[in-house]
Amino acid sequence: MKSKYTNTIIFLAFVLCNVKAQPIAFTINGHLDNYVQDTIYLGYYYGDKQYLIDTTVVDAGDFTFSEDSLKEGVYLLVIPPDNKYFQIMINKHENDFSFSGDLDSIEQTIEFEGSKDNSLFYENLRYISTKRLEVDQLNAEKKDLSEAEQQVVDEKLKMINEEVTRYQKDLVSANPGLLTSALIESGFALDLPEFEGTPEEINMKQYLYYKHHYFDHVDLSDERLLRAPRHIIFDRVNYYLEKLTPQHPDSINQSIDYLLHKMEGAEETYRYFLIKFLNDYAQSKIVGMDAVYVHIALEYYGKGKAPWVEQGQLERILENARDAEPTLIGKYAPNITLQLRDSSDISLYDVKSDYIVLVFWAHDCGHCKEAMPKLKEFYDKHAKDLGLEVFSVCTKVLKDEPPCWQFVDERNLNDWINTSDMHGGKSYMHSLFNIKKTPKLFILDRDKKIISKDLGPEQLEEFFDHIIKPQN
């Protein structure tokens, strides 16, 4: 583990969590030699950030934090003005402890009374620092050695690594339940078994094994780890979702379900990540990821699994999800009947074409004024060879509808199917296709299944070249 006596930016904020985990009163007495400031801060990790929660006066290096309510985790003693810090473990079984050390060499000198957790934490840091020096020295020596001599050094490095692994595994085994043990164990490497098959088969088997066992050494139901450095749980969860999970909504939904199931024993962790997942996929710019938002909203918020959400907010979340659900990629587009310029009816499903670009626009939309001519360029260039038709819908109704046709004429958009709702909104296009802004574009196959959406016209050529053509 790396030394934590470093520089960081500390965010002054409070996190209020309505969870079952009960806070505990703590008394922490400290003495620091060579401490020249008159105050010191207490902070903690939370997810991917750090927060300050208290400050106290320092008198000749002595100080006390008397806290009515702390939750277990890794806390920070933060030194102004540079916000250097060192870490302490907050353990509910050791709620009255003291420590002393020299600020100029805190990792080497700090000693604790009344806290085995903290004593072991710094014992491990000192041990790792010693072994790191040995490794650095051996690596420096390797540069000037022969190949045979380098192999001898490599064997020594291997032995050091094995020694460190044994030491840490023995420490964890002898001290179950301590936060230090959980932190150390999170760094244990996964041992991949030997697999047989072709190189491709072996790679796939290794990937599946690694993904399945990725959290073997990290307990996602251990709520303390939410208040630990971000690499312990926050970064791991992100890596699992973004790197180990195929970036397809169905796969991501399965991974989110798996993660939240493993977090069910840690209500605060569960809440933190459920909120994070919902927000992340609500704001995603990746095409199709609204399906993940819909899944989270309907399966968790809609089924009472987010009881902390106030009713008004819950209704907005569910309304957004239900509005988006009918036009997710993979679903069949709703059929709508609109009018051509001569007032005759035409339905979307009347159009027979291998592909349809369904575009909703408005004549007073600034982005539409740029996008529609670009769509025309793509249409003129590729419509015939792709077997593609454009079904163009002006979203304006009533008195705002007639200027739609002036827009079409001015931009020479008469070669494709142009429509509008001349019956004052009876097509229900806005609700059926969740139109909140324009332009809004869908790509449909011959069966009217949505195969992509929300692309810009400038992205259509790449989409058909790299996604559609290779499949044909």
Secondary structure, 3 states (H helix, E strand, C coil): CCCCCEECCCECCCCCCCCCCCCEEEEEEEEEECCCCCEEEEEEEECCEEEEEEEEECECCEEEEEEEEECCEEEEEEECCCCEEEEEEECCCCCEEEEEEEHHHHHHHCEEECCHHHHHHHHHHHHHHHHHHHHHHHHHHHCCCCHHHHHHHHHHHHHHHHHHHHHHHHHHHHCCCCHHHHHHHCCCCCCCCCCCCCHHHHHHHHHHHHHHCCCCCCCCCCHHHHHCCCCCCHHHHHHHHHHHCCCCHHHHHHHHHHHHHHCCCCHHHHHHHHHHHHHHHHCCCCCCCHHHHHHHHHHHHCCCCCCCCCHHHHHHHHHHHHHHHHHCCCCECCCCEEECCCCCEEEHHHCCCCEEEEEEECCCCHHHHHHHHHHHHHHHHHHHHHCEEEEEEECCCHHHCCHHHHHHHHCCCCCCEEEECCCCCCCCHHHHCCCCCCCEEEEEECCCEEEEECCCHHHHHHHHHHHHHHHC
